[in-house]
Amino acid sequence: MNEFNTRLIKKVQAQSLRSVIYDQLEDMILTGVLAPGERINESKLSVALKVSRAPIREACRQLEKHGMVQIIPRRGTFVTKIEVSDVKELYDIRASLESLAAEKSATNATPKEQQEFQDILETMKEAIKADDAKHYFKANMIFHRKIVLTSRNANLESLIEGIYNKASLYRRTNLSALDRMSISYKQHKDIYKAILAGNPMEASTQMKHHVIDARDALLNSLNATMEGVEALKIYDRVAN
């Protein structure tokens, strides 16, 4: 029994360490410390975090499942690049699936769950006041998952969760842009009002508008970034 307890404790400790490293790496990616396309140096991270490379590899495998990194055999682990084509495809799928979830939520959400939506909105509001994109993003994800949960459709929930994992990098990047949190908050309030009123079609319409607007804002940001990079390349060629 003592041997079993020791093994269990070590397993829990390893999982906790992996979670801590996962959170650290995720934050470094989402805040731009690790840039898209950058190789994650396990040796340097091992020294910096004062851990072995094993939990770093485990955390990277988990990040890969969530679309945050790509593990290329014999080359290493790289931060996922944001591709315009992926943004269009994922957000179009999100718009269709989440508008359906919002429609169902407006019919199925209980008074207690409706109050929980209100509580989440308050958390989002406080994050905006503090200019805290990280906590706003977490509250934003809770809000969306609550809508999916109150749709009472397990298959829909499974499909959307897969999209969330792939799109998390894009969503956090988008919320870091100027004024996006305030715009996002207003749109979430409109979705909530429709759910509170028990209006399925309005909830669906507001959710679709929210996701498409987020898609367009992210695409505009990506296009502006690419234009800036191209302008620098032209300048370098002329200057040299």
N, C-alpha and C positions, 0 to 999 in steps of 0.2 A: 504493500500500500504506500509506504514512504517513497519507494522508487517511482511509483506511478505519479504521486504528488509532485515529485521533483521534476519529472518529465513534463507534467502539465504546466508547472510554473515557468519552466524554460520556454515552453511553447507560447504561453501568454506573453512573456517578456519579449520574445522574438516578434510576435505579431504587433505588440505595442510599439516596438522600435521601428518596425516597417511602416506603421501608420504615421509615426512622427516624421520619418524621412519622406514619406509620400507627401504629407502636408507641406513640408519645407520645399520640396522640389516643385510641387504644384504652385506654390506661392511665387517661387522664383521664375517659373514659366509665365504665369499670368501677369506678373508685374514687369516682365521684360528683362529681368536680370539674366535669364537664359533666353536668348533670342530665337525666333523661328529659324530652323535649319542648323542651329548650333549643336555641336557634339557635346554630350554630357560626359565629362571626364571623371570616371569612377575613382581613380587614384586620388585626384585633388579633393573630391568630395569626401572620400574616406578620411583624409587627413584633416580637412576643415571641420567635419562633423564628429571626428574622433570615434569612428565606428569601422567595422570591417566592411569589405565590399559586398558581402553576401546580402545584407538587408537592403543595400542600395540597389542591387540587381532585382530583388523582389519588388521593391517599390517601383522600379522602372517597368517591370512587367505589368504591374497594376495600372500604371500611367498609360501604358500602351493599350490596355483594354478600354480605357476611357478616351482614347484618341489624342492624348497629349504628346506622346512621343512615338517614334518609330524605331524598332530594334532591327538593325540590318546585320545579319551574320557576318562575322569576320571584319566588320567595319565599326560597329559600335551602336550607341543609342543617340538618336538625334531628336531635337524638339520639332514637333510637327509644323510644317509650313502651312500657312493659311492660303488655300487656293480658292480663287473666285468661283470656279465651277462647283466646288464642294459646298460653298456657302449657298449658292443658288439652289442646289439640289436638296440640301438638308433643311433649309428654311421653307422651301415649298412643301416638303413632306410634313414639317412641323405645323405649318399653317393649316393643312388639311386635317391632321390627326388631332391637334389641340383645339381646333374650332369644334370638332365633334365632342371632345371631352368637356368643353365649356357648355355646350348645348345640353349634355346629359347632366352635368353638375347643377345647372339651373333647375332641373327637375328633381334631382335626388338629394341635394345638400340639406341637411337638417339645420334647425335653428342654432344648435351648438356649433356646427361646422361653419355656418355663416358668420358667427361671432369670431371663430378662429381666423377666418379670412380678414376680418376687421383688425384683429390683433397683429396679424402679419403686416398689414398695411401700415400700422403704427410703427412697427419696427423698421420698415422701409423708410418711413418719413424721418425717423430719428437718424438713420444712416445718412440720409441726404443732408440733414442739418450739420452732421459731423464731417461731411464730405468723405465718407468712408465707403468706397466702391466695393471693398472686399465683403463687408457685412451686408451691404445692400444686395450684392450678388447672392449671398447665402439665403437672405430672406426672399429674394426673387424666386430662387429655385424651390423653396418651401411652398410659396404661393402656387407655383405652377404644378408642383407634385400634389398639392392638396386638391386642385381642380381635377387632376387625373384620378386621384383616389376617390373623389366623390362622384365620379362618372359611374362607379360601380361596374366597371368593365375590365376584368383582369387581362384579357387579351390586348385591349387597347393600351392598358397600363404597361404591358411588356414591350409593345412596339415603341411607345413613346420613350420609355426608359433607355432603349437602345439608341434612339436619336439624341437624347440628352447627353449620353456619354460621348458621342461623336462630336456634338456641337458645343460642348462646354467651353472649349478654348475660344471659339468665336464669340460666344455670348458674353464672357467676362471681358474680352477685348473691347467689345462694343460698348459695354457699360462704363468703361474707363474714359470714353470720349466725352468731350465737353457737352454739358447739358443733357446727356442721354439719361441719366438717373431721374431727373425731374420729368422728362417726357415719358419715360417708362412708368413712373409712379402714377401719373395722371391716367395713362392707359389701363393700368391695373385697377385703378378706382372705377373706371367705366365698366370693366369686366365684372368687378364685384357688385356694382349697382344692378347690373342685369341679372346676376345670379340671385341677389337679394330679392329682386322683384319677381323671381320665378319666371323669367322671360328667356326661354331657350334660344330662340332665333337671334335675339339681341346679344346674348352672351356669346353665341357663335360668331356673329358679325364683329363684335368688339375684339374678340380673341384673334380672329383672322387679320383684322386691321393692325393689331399690335405686333404680330409676328412678321407680317409683310413690311411694316414700317421699320422694324428692327433690321430686317434683311437689307432693305434699301439703304439705311444709314450705314450699315457695315460695309456694303459694297461701295458706297461713295467714299468712305474712309480708306478702303483698300485701293481704290482707283487713284485717289489723291496721293497716297503713299507711293504707288508705282510710278505716277507721273513725276513725283519729286525725285525718285531714284533715277529715272531716265534722264531728267534734266541735269542731275549731277554728273551722269556719265557723259552727256554731250559737253558739259562745261569742262570736264577733265580732258576730253579729246581736243577741244579747242585750245585750252590752256597749255596743253603739252604739244 
